[in-house]
């Protein structure tokens, strides 16, 4: 199976004679572009430009568009690579919470302006919160509310205290609210009112390190440095983003000097790229590549079947031989970079014999047939065609026939947000992050519309309620480890691999720090 997949991969990679230009040639071709960072994304299109709508192409859209045009009240510290990033002040300089944990007071940064010169203040914050979370407000906009709502669940009230202070109240304690707010981005009220909500999507104005220059949908987005950025002007002059969903095409574009940064290079090209002088940084981070199993549908309604498929897959071979170390095996739900990870929770290993016994005990001694929907490309999805074919082969060896149903990434995301699986499938392959603590209830709460597995546990819900009251990160870490034990045993997901966030950079790109995060800080990056 592995040899057949290698042959398939070789057939779609451009011949080395065409794509394998040397480092000196690449540097020469890019010499006239000093200060210009050109990135080939895995996205199939240019992400939308309106604050949180940039995640319509997954979190890659937030990474390269949302977080470049806009800031939130808080942000993740992405300036180091050794620790999982913590939440630090951004447009808010500090915050306090009431004794009952339900009222938060945020003190805002003074002297910040949006790209159009509009001052950032409490009025701007309230405008954006109304736009996201107040259906009674004239400023409410349902499309952005749909995306932002996941991070503002539980917020019941917000108000201006004075010009640089706002107060946010929640129905119950949410100890990790500052983490949620990293994804609640601030748009210029002046620009939204001037252009209207739909017009704002093509005239975006934030406070971020870059601002819009031009774009052609499906082809290229060009941003230029915000010279007056409050954290200090970026070292880049220009940031160019191109959607290139095919991994081999991205790698070829890098070698040809058409771009100087690519997301997720073809894994078996990584050794060659490094030999040619390109850097391929990787790091563990809060991310899992998984199949979500519909536990309400046969055969996934039997926990023995769900455990069986987790024993039936060879994660180690996939990580080392198919993905060349750009991912690592996931033996449990919590990624290694997550505070809930404990090595003792590594429940699953490659044990086909055990998988067959569990299947027989569940009444499937000869296996069964299932349909699995999967994205053909997109944010964090690595090599979904080859990886899903490899899983198909693993499961066939224990009698399970998998029908693979490819789906375009944006379509799959639309299904996911609406709480449904595409293509009448009973399982869906998707890449998800646990970077934000509110992702745990989104994935597993009995009441969550994005709990696609429909796994519902009163004990787990009680722990989800408990963790939201724990002000100590250490205490929350212990609770997340308890949750992981429950999730692993129930196996509502197939835990496959943890992506290591690989990207390939030209030797002309300097100053990049690969954090333990999906997100990146481009303000320190330069191009010679």
VEXDREN-2710 file (C-alpha; in Angstrom, 1 decimal):
% VEXDREN-2710
k/r/px/py/pz
1/UNK/0.0/0.0/0.0
2/UNK/2.7/2.4/1.0
3/UNK/4.7/1.7/-2.2
4/UNK/1.6/2.4/-4.3
5/UNK/1.0/5.7/-2.6
6/UNK/4.6/6.7/-3.1
7/UNK/4.2/6.0/-6.8
8/UNK/1.1/8.1/-6.9
9/UNK/2.8/10.9/-5.1
10/UNK/5.8/10.7/-7.6
11/UNK/3.4/11.0/-10.5
12/UNK/2.0/14.4/-9.4
13/UNK/5.3/16.0/-8.5
14/UNK/6.9/18.1/-11.3
15/UNK/10.1/16.5/-12.6
16/UNK/13.2/17.6/-10.7
17/UNK/14.7/19.0/-13.9
18/UNK/11.9/21.5/-14.1
19/UNK/11.4/22.2/-10.4
20/UNK/14.8/21.7/-8.8
21/UNK/16.6/25.0/-9.3
22/UNK/19.3/25.7/-6.8
23/UNK/19.4/28.1/-3.9
24/UNK/21.6/30.7/-5.7
25/UNK/19.1/30.8/-8.6
26/UNK/16.1/31.2/-6.2
27/UNK/17.9/34.0/-4.3
28/UNK/18.7/35.7/-7.7
29/UNK/15.1/35.6/-8.8
30/UNK/13.9/37.1/-5.6
31/UNK/16.6/39.8/-5.2
32/UNK/14.4/42.5/-6.7
33/UNK/11.7/41.7/-4.2
34/UNK/13.6/42.6/-1.0
35/UNK/11.1/43.4/1.7
36/UNK/8.3/41.3/0.0
37/UNK/7.1/38.1/1.5
38/UNK/5.2/36.0/-1.0
39/UNK/3.3/33.0/0.6
40/UNK/1.6/30.1/-1.1
41/UNK/-1.2/29.0/1.2
42/UNK/-3.0/25.6/1.2
43/UNK/-6.3/27.5/0.9
44/UNK/-8.4/27.0/-2.3
45/UNK/-9.3/30.7/-2.4
46/UNK/-8.4/34.1/-0.9
47/UNK/-10.0/34.2/2.6
48/UNK/-12.7/36.7/3.2
49/UNK/-11.4/40.0/4.6
50/UNK/-14.0/40.9/7.2
51/UNK/-12.5/40.2/10.7
52/UNK/-13.6/36.7/11.7
53/UNK/-15.0/35.8/8.3
54/UNK/-11.3/35.3/7.2
55/UNK/-11.7/31.9/8.9
56/UNK/-14.0/30.8/6.0
57/UNK/-10.8/29.1/4.7
58/UNK/-10.1/27.6/8.1
59/UNK/-7.7/29.0/10.6
60/UNK/-5.1/29.6/7.8
61/UNK/-7.4/32.5/6.9
62/UNK/-7.1/33.9/10.4
63/UNK/-3.3/33.2/10.4
64/UNK/-2.5/35.2/7.3
65/UNK/-5.4/37.6/6.9
66/UNK/-7.4/38.1/10.1
67/UNK/-4.5/38.5/12.4
68/UNK/-2.5/40.6/9.9
69/UNK/-5.3/43.2/9.3
70/UNK/-6.8/43.2/12.8
71/UNK/-6.1/43.0/16.5
72/UNK/-8.2/41.7/19.4
73/UNK/-8.3/42.7/23.0
74/UNK/-5.9/39.9/23.7
75/UNK/-3.5/37.8/21.7
76/UNK/-1.2/34.8/21.9
77/UNK/2.5/35.3/22.6
78/UNK/4.1/34.0/19.4
79/UNK/7.6/35.5/19.9
80/UNK/9.1/32.3/21.2
81/UNK/9.2/28.6/20.2
82/UNK/9.8/26.7/23.4
83/UNK/6.5/27.0/25.3
84/UNK/2.9/26.7/24.3
85/UNK/1.9/30.4/23.8
86/UNK/0.1/32.1/26.7
87/UNK/-2.5/34.9/26.4
88/UNK/-1.0/38.4/26.7
89/UNK/-2.4/41.9/26.4
90/UNK/-3.2/43.3/22.9
91/UNK/-5.6/46.2/22.5
92/UNK/-6.4/45.7/26.1
93/UNK/-3.5/46.4/28.4
94/UNK/-4.9/44.6/31.5
95/UNK/-8.1/43.1/32.9
96/UNK/-9.6/42.0/36.2
97/UNK/-12.5/39.7/37.1
98/UNK/-15.1/39.8/39.8
99/UNK/-15.1/37.4/42.8
100/UNK/-17.8/35.3/41.2
101/UNK/-15.9/35.1/37.9
102/UNK/-18.8/36.5/35.8
103/UNK/-17.8/40.2/35.3
104/UNK/-14.7/41.2/33.5
105/UNK/-13.2/44.7/33.3
106/UNK/-10.8/45.4/30.4
107/UNK/-8.6/48.5/30.4
108/UNK/-7.9/49.6/26.8
109/UNK/-4.7/50.7/25.1
110/UNK/-4.5/54.4/24.5
111/UNK/-3.1/56.1/21.4
112/UNK/-4.1/53.4/18.9
113/UNK/-5.8/54.2/15.6
114/UNK/-7.4/52.1/12.9
115/UNK/-5.8/52.2/9.4
116/UNK/-8.3/55.0/8.4
117/UNK/-7.3/57.2/11.4
118/UNK/-10.4/56.3/13.5
119/UNK/-9.3/56.2/17.2
120/UNK/-9.5/52.9/19.0
121/UNK/-11.5/53.3/22.2
122/UNK/-14.4/51.8/24.2
123/UNK/-16.9/53.0/21.6
124/UNK/-15.1/50.9/19.0
125/UNK/-15.1/47.8/21.2
126/UNK/-18.8/48.1/22.0
127/UNK/-19.6/48.6/18.3
128/UNK/-17.7/45.4/17.4
129/UNK/-19.3/43.4/20.2
130/UNK/-22.8/44.6/19.1
131/UNK/-21.9/43.6/15.6
132/UNK/-20.9/40.1/16.8
133/UNK/-23.3/39.3/19.7
134/UNK/-26.3/41.7/20.0
135/UNK/-29.2/40.8/17.6
136/UNK/-31.1/43.8/19.0
137/UNK/-28.4/46.3/17.8
138/UNK/-28.6/48.1/14.5
139/UNK/-24.9/47.2/14.1
140/UNK/-25.5/43.4/14.4
141/UNK/-24.3/41.4/11.3
142/UNK/-25.4/37.7/11.3
143/UNK/-22.6/36.4/9.1
144/UNK/-19.8/37.6/11.4
145/UNK/-21.9/36.6/14.4
146/UNK/-22.0/33.0/13.2
147/UNK/-18.2/32.8/13.4
148/UNK/-17.6/35.0/16.4
149/UNK/-20.4/33.5/18.4
150/UNK/-18.3/30.4/19.2
151/UNK/-15.9/32.7/21.2
152/UNK/-18.6/34.8/22.8
153/UNK/-20.9/32.0/24.0
154/UNK/-22.1/32.8/27.5
155/UNK/-21.6/36.6/27.1
156/UNK/-24.8/38.3/28.3
157/UNK/-23.9/41.9/28.5
158/UNK/-21.2/44.4/27.7
159/UNK/-20.9/48.1/28.4
160/UNK/-18.6/51.2/28.2
161/UNK/-17.3/52.3/31.6
162/UNK/-15.3/55.2/30.3
163/UNK/-13.4/56.1/27.1
164/UNK/-10.8/53.4/27.7
165/UNK/-12.6/50.8/29.9
166/UNK/-15.2/48.2/29.0
167/UNK/-17.0/45.6/31.0
168/UNK/-18.2/42.2/29.8
169/UNK/-20.5/40.0/31.8
170/UNK/-21.2/36.3/31.4
171/UNK/-24.1/34.0/32.5
172/UNK/-21.6/31.7/34.3
173/UNK/-17.9/31.9/35.0
174/UNK/-15.7/31.6/32.0
175/UNK/-12.2/31.5/33.4
176/UNK/-10.6/31.4/29.9
177/UNK/-12.5/34.3/28.5
178/UNK/-9.2/36.2/27.7
179/UNK/-8.3/33.2/25.5
180/UNK/-11.6/33.4/23.7
181/UNK/-11.2/37.1/23.0
182/UNK/-8.0/36.5/21.0
183/UNK/-10.4/35.5/18.1
184/UNK/-12.7/38.5/18.5
185/UNK/-11.1/41.0/16.2
186/UNK/-11.8/44.8/16.0
187/UNK/-13.0/46.5/12.8
188/UNK/-13.1/50.2/12.3
189/UNK/-16.6/51.4/13.0
190/UNK/-16.1/54.3/10.6
191/UNK/-15.3/52.0/7.7
192/UNK/-18.1/49.5/8.4
193/UNK/-20.6/52.4/8.4
194/UNK/-19.1/53.9/5.3
195/UNK/-19.0/50.8/3.2
196/UNK/-21.7/48.7/4.7
197/UNK/-21.2/45.2/5.9
198/UNK/-20.7/43.6/2.4
199/UNK/-18.7/46.6/1.2
200/UNK/-16.4/46.3/4.2
201/UNK/-15.4/42.8/3.1
202/UNK/-13.6/44.4/0.2
203/UNK/-12.5/47.5/2.1
204/UNK/-11.3/46.1/5.4
205/UNK/-9.9/48.4/8.0
206/UNK/-8.4/47.3/11.3
207/UNK/-5.5/48.2/13.6
208/UNK/-3.2/45.3/12.6
209/UNK/0.3/45.3/11.3
210/UNK/-0.7/45.2/7.6
211/UNK/-3.4/46.9/5.6
212/UNK/-5.1/46.1/2.3
213/UNK/-3.4/47.1/-1.0
214/UNK/-5.3/45.0/-3.6
215/UNK/-6.7/41.6/-4.2
216/UNK/-8.1/39.4/-7.0
217/UNK/-10.4/36.7/-5.7
218/UNK/-9.0/33.2/-6.2
219/UNK/-5.6/34.6/-7.3
220/UNK/-3.8/37.0/-5.0
221/UNK/-4.1/39.2/-2.0
222/UNK/-1.6/42.0/-1.4
223/UNK/-1.1/43.7/1.9
224/UNK/1.3/46.5/2.8
225/UNK/2.9/47.3/6.1
226/UNK/1.1/49.6/8.5
227/UNK/3.9/52.0/9.2
228/UNK/2.1/53.4/12.2
229/UNK/1.4/50.0/13.8
230/UNK/1.3/50.5/17.6
231/UNK/3.6/47.5/18.3
232/UNK/6.1/48.8/15.8
233/UNK/6.1/48.8/12.0
234/UNK/6.7/45.4/10.4
235/UNK/10.1/44.8/8.8
236/UNK/8.3/43.8/5.6
237/UNK/7.2/46.3/3.0
238/UNK/4.6/44.0/1.4
239/UNK/2.9/40.6/2.1
240/UNK/1.5/38.7/-0.9
241/UNK/-0.8/35.7/-0.3
242/UNK/-1.6/33.2/-3.0
243/UNK/-4.1/30.2/-2.7
244/UNK/-2.3/27.1/-4.0
245/UNK/-4.2/24.0/-2.7
246/UNK/-2.0/21.4/-4.4
247/UNK/1.1/20.6/-2.3
248/UNK/3.3/19.6/-5.3
249/UNK/2.4/22.9/-7.0
250/UNK/3.4/24.9/-3.8
251/UNK/6.7/23.1/-3.6
252/UNK/7.4/23.7/-7.3
253/UNK/6.5/27.4/-6.9
254/UNK/9.1/27.7/-4.1
255/UNK/11.8/26.0/-6.1
256/UNK/11.1/28.2/-9.1
257/UNK/11.3/31.4/-7.0
258/UNK/7.7/32.3/-7.6
259/UNK/7.1/32.5/-3.8
260/UNK/9.5/32.5/-0.9
261/UNK/7.3/30.8/1.7
262/UNK/5.0/27.8/1.3
263/UNK/2.6/26.2/3.8
264/UNK/2.9/22.5/4.1
265/UNK/5.5/21.3/1.5
266/UNK/5.1/17.9/-0.1
267/UNK/6.5/15.7/2.8
268/UNK/8.8/13.5/0.7
269/UNK/10.3/16.7/-0.8
270/UNK/11.4/18.0/2.7
271/UNK/14.8/16.3/2.7
272/UNK/15.6/17.6/-0.8
273/UNK/14.4/21.1/0.1
274/UNK/16.7/21.2/3.1
275/UNK/19.7/20.0/1.1
276/UNK/19.0/22.8/-1.4
277/UNK/19.2/25.4/1.4
278/UNK/15.5/26.0/2.1
279/UNK/14.6/25.9/5.8
280/UNK/11.7/23.7/6.9
281/UNK/10.8/24.6/10.5
282/UNK/8.5/22.3/12.4
283/UNK/7.2/22.4/16.0
284/UNK/4.7/20.6/18.1
285/UNK/1.5/22.5/18.7
286/UNK/-2.1/22.2/19.7
287/UNK/-3.6/20.4/16.7
288/UNK/-5.1/17.1/15.8
289/UNK/-5.8/15.4/12.5
290/UNK/-8.8/13.2/13.1
291/UNK/-11.9/11.4/12.0
292/UNK/-15.0/12.4/13.9
293/UNK/-17.3/9.4/14.3
294/UNK/-21.1/9.8/14.5
295/UNK/-21.8/7.9/17.7
296/UNK/-25.6/8.0/17.0
297/UNK/-25.2/5.9/13.8
298/UNK/-24.2/2.3/13.3
299/UNK/-21.6/1.0/13.6
300/UNK/-20.1/3.9/15.6
301/UNK/-22.8/3.7/18.2
302/UNK/-20.8/0.8/19.8
303/UNK/-17.8/2.0/21.8
304/UNK/-16.0/-1.3/21.0
305/UNK/-16.1/-0.5/17.3
306/UNK/-14.7/3.0/17.9
307/UNK/-11.9/1.6/20.1
308/UNK/-11.2/-1.0/17.5
309/UNK/-10.5/1.5/14.7
310/UNK/-8.2/3.3/17.0
311/UNK/-6.2/0.1/17.5
312/UNK/-6.3/-0.7/13.8
313/UNK/-4.3/2.2/12.4
314/UNK/-0.5/2.5/12.1
315/UNK/0.2/6.0/13.2
316/UNK/3.9/5.5/13.5
317/UNK/4.4/4.5/9.9
318/UNK/2.1/7.3/8.6
319/UNK/4.1/9.9/10.6
320/UNK/7.6/8.7/9.7
321/UNK/7.4/7.1/6.3
322/UNK/4.4/8.9/4.6
323/UNK/4.8/12.3/6.3
324/UNK/8.6/12.3/6.9
325/UNK/8.3/13.6/10.4
326/UNK/6.1/16.5/9.6
327/UNK/3.5/15.0/12.0
328/UNK/3.7/12.8/15.1
329/UNK/1.4/9.9/16.2
330/UNK/-1.7/10.8/18.2
331/UNK/-2.3/8.1/20.8
332/UNK/-4.9/10.2/22.7
333/UNK/-7.1/13.3/22.2
334/UNK/-4.8/15.9/23.8
335/UNK/-1.9/17.0/21.6
336/UNK/1.5/17.0/23.3
337/UNK/1.5/20.8/23.3
338/UNK/-1.8/21.0/25.2
339/UNK/-1.9/21.4/28.9
340/UNK/-4.2/18.4/29.2
341/UNK/-1.6/16.0/27.7
342/UNK/-0.2/13.3/30.0
343/UNK/1.9/10.5/28.6
344/UNK/0.0/8.1/30.8
345/UNK/-3.1/8.8/28.7
346/UNK/-1.6/7.2/25.6
347/UNK/-4.2/4.6/25.4
348/UNK/-3.9/3.4/21.8
349/UNK/-1.2/1.6/19.9
350/UNK/-1.1/-0.3/16.6
351/UNK/-2.7/-3.7/17.5
352/UNK/-4.8/-5.2/14.7
353/UNK/-5.4/-8.4/16.6
354/UNK/-7.0/-6.5/19.4
355/UNK/-9.0/-4.5/16.9
356/UNK/-10.4/-7.7/15.4
357/UNK/-11.3/-9.1/18.8
358/UNK/-13.2/-5.9/19.7
359/UNK/-15.0/-6.0/16.3
360/UNK/-16.0/-9.6/16.8
361/UNK/-17.3/-8.8/20.3
362/UNK/-19.4/-6.0/18.9
363/UNK/-21.0/-8.3/16.3
364/UNK/-18.8/-7.4/13.3
365/UNK/-16.4/-10.4/12.9
366/UNK/-16.3/-9.7/9.2
367/UNK/-16.1/-5.9/9.5
368/UNK/-18.5/-3.5/7.8
369/UNK/-18.6/-0.7/5.2
370/UNK/-18.6/3.0/6.0
371/UNK/-18.4/6.3/4.2
372/UNK/-15.9/8.9/5.4
373/UNK/-16.0/12.5/4.0
374/UNK/-12.7/14.3/3.8
375/UNK/-11.3/17.6/2.5
376/UNK/-9.1/17.5/-0.6
377/UNK/-6.9/20.3/0.7
378/UNK/-7.0/23.3/3.0
379/UNK/-5.9/24.6/6.4
380/UNK/-4.0/22.1/8.5
381/UNK/-5.1/19.1/6.3
382/UNK/-1.6/18.1/5.3
383/UNK/-1.8/15.3/2.6
384/UNK/-5.5/14.3/3.0
385/UNK/-5.7/12.1/-0.2
386/UNK/-2.7/10.0/0.6
387/UNK/-3.3/9.9/4.4
388/UNK/-6.9/8.8/4.0
389/UNK/-5.9/6.1/1.5
390/UNK/-3.3/4.9/4.0
391/UNK/-6.0/4.7/6.7
392/UNK/-8.3/2.9/4.2
393/UNK/-5.6/0.3/3.8
394/UNK/-5.1/-0.1/7.5
395/UNK/-8.8/-0.6/8.2
396/UNK/-9.2/-3.0/5.3
397/UNK/-6.7/-5.3/7.0
398/UNK/-9.2/-5.8/9.9
399/UNK/-12.2/-6.2/7.6
400/UNK/-13.5/-2.6/7.4
401/UNK/-14.2/-1.2/4.0
402/UNK/-14.0/2.5/3.8
403/UNK/-15.6/4.5/1.0
404/UNK/-13.8/7.9/0.7
405/UNK/-16.0/10.9/-0.2
406/UNK/-13.8/13.9/-1.2
407/UNK/-15.3/17.4/-0.3
408/UNK/-14.0/20.9/-1.1
409/UNK/-12.6/22.4/2.1
410/UNK/-14.9/25.4/2.3
411/UNK/-17.9/23.2/1.8
412/UNK/-16.8/20.9/4.5
413/UNK/-16.3/23.8/6.9
414/UNK/-19.8/25.1/6.2
415/UNK/-21.1/21.7/7.1
416/UNK/-19.0/21.6/10.2
417/UNK/-20.2/25.0/11.5
418/UNK/-23.8/24.0/10.8
419/UNK/-23.3/20.7/12.8
420/UNK/-23.7/18.3/9.9
421/UNK/-21.6/15.7/8.0
422/UNK/-21.4/16.0/4.2
423/UNK/-22.0/13.3/1.6
424/UNK/-24.3/11.3/3.9
425/UNK/-21.1/10.1/5.7
426/UNK/-21.1/8.7/9.2
427/UNK/-17.5/10.0/9.8
428/UNK/-15.7/13.1/8.7
429/UNK/-11.9/13.8/8.5
430/UNK/-11.0/17.3/9.7
431/UNK/-8.1/19.0/11.3
432/UNK/-8.9/20.9/14.5
433/UNK/-7.0/22.8/17.1
434/UNK/-7.2/22.7/20.9
435/UNK/-5.3/26.0/21.3
436/UNK/-8.3/27.8/22.7
437/UNK/-9.8/26.3/25.8
438/UNK/-13.3/26.9/24.6
439/UNK/-12.7/24.3/21.8
440/UNK/-13.2/21.5/24.4
441/UNK/-17.0/22.3/24.9
442/UNK/-17.4/23.1/21.2
443/UNK/-16.2/19.5/20.4
444/UNK/-17.8/17.6/23.2
445/UNK/-20.5/19.4/25.2
446/UNK/-23.9/17.7/25.0
447/UNK/-25.4/21.0/23.9
448/UNK/-22.8/22.1/21.4
449/UNK/-24.0/22.4/17.8
450/UNK/-20.5/21.6/16.6
451/UNK/-20.3/18.3/18.5
452/UNK/-20.5/16.3/15.3
453/UNK/-19.8/13.0/17.1
454/UNK/-22.9/13.5/19.3
455/UNK/-21.0/11.9/22.1
456/UNK/-22.7/13.1/25.3
457/UNK/-21.4/12.4/28.8
458/UNK/-22.8/13.9/32.0
459/UNK/-19.5/13.4/33.7
460/UNK/-17.6/15.2/30.9
461/UNK/-20.1/18.0/30.9
462/UNK/-19.6/18.4/34.7
463/UNK/-15.9/18.7/34.1
464/UNK/-16.5/21.2/31.3
465/UNK/-18.5/23.3/33.8
466/UNK/-15.9/22.9/36.5
467/UNK/-12.9/24.0/34.3
468/UNK/-14.7/27.2/33.4
469/UNK/-14.7/28.2/37.1
470/UNK/-11.0/27.4/37.7
471/UNK/-9.0/30.6/37.7
472/UNK/-5.7/28.7/38.0
473/UNK/-4.2/27.4/34.7
474/UNK/-2.6/24.6/36.7
475/UNK/-5.9/23.5/38.1
476/UNK/-7.5/23.7/34.6
477/UNK/-4.6/21.5/33.3
478/UNK/-5.4/18.8/35.7
479/UNK/-9.1/18.9/34.8
480/UNK/-8.3/18.7/31.0
481/UNK/-6.2/15.6/31.7
482/UNK/-9.2/14.1/33.4
483/UNK/-11.4/15.0/30.4
484/UNK/-8.8/13.4/28.1
485/UNK/-9.1/10.1/29.9
486/UNK/-12.9/10.1/29.4
487/UNK/-12.6/11.1/25.8
488/UNK/-9.9/8.5/25.0
489/UNK/-11.9/5.7/26.5
490/UNK/-15.2/6.7/24.8
491/UNK/-13.3/7.2/21.5
492/UNK/-15.8/9.4/19.7
493/UNK/-13.0/10.3/17.4
494/UNK/-10.3/8.4/15.6
495/UNK/-7.1/9.9/16.9
496/UNK/-4.6/9.8/14.1
497/UNK/-1.7/12.3/14.0
498/UNK/-0.7/15.7/15.4
499/UNK/0.5/18.0/12.7
500/UNK/3.9/19.7/13.3
501/UNK/3.0/22.8/11.3
502/UNK/5.7/22.5/8.6
503/UNK/6.4/25.2/6.1
504/UNK/9.3/25.8/3.8
505/UNK/11.1/29.2/3.5
506/UNK/13.6/30.6/1.0
507/UNK/17.1/31.4/2.4
508/UNK/16.2/35.1/1.7
509/UNK/13.6/35.0/4.5
510/UNK/14.9/35.9/7.9
511/UNK/13.7/36.4/11.5
512/UNK/10.8/33.9/11.6
513/UNK/10.1/32.2/14.9
514/UNK/8.2/28.9/14.6
515/UNK/6.0/28.9/17.7
516/UNK/4.1/26.1/19.3
517/UNK/1.0/27.5/17.7
518/UNK/-1.1/27.4/14.6
519/UNK/-0.6/31.2/14.4
520/UNK/2.5/33.1/13.5
521/UNK/3.9/36.6/14.1
522/UNK/5.1/38.2/10.8
523/UNK/6.1/41.6/12.2
524/UNK/9.7/40.4/12.8
525/UNK/10.1/38.7/9.5
526/UNK/12.3/40.3/6.8
527/UNK/13.2/39.4/3.2
528/UNK/16.7/40.2/1.8
END
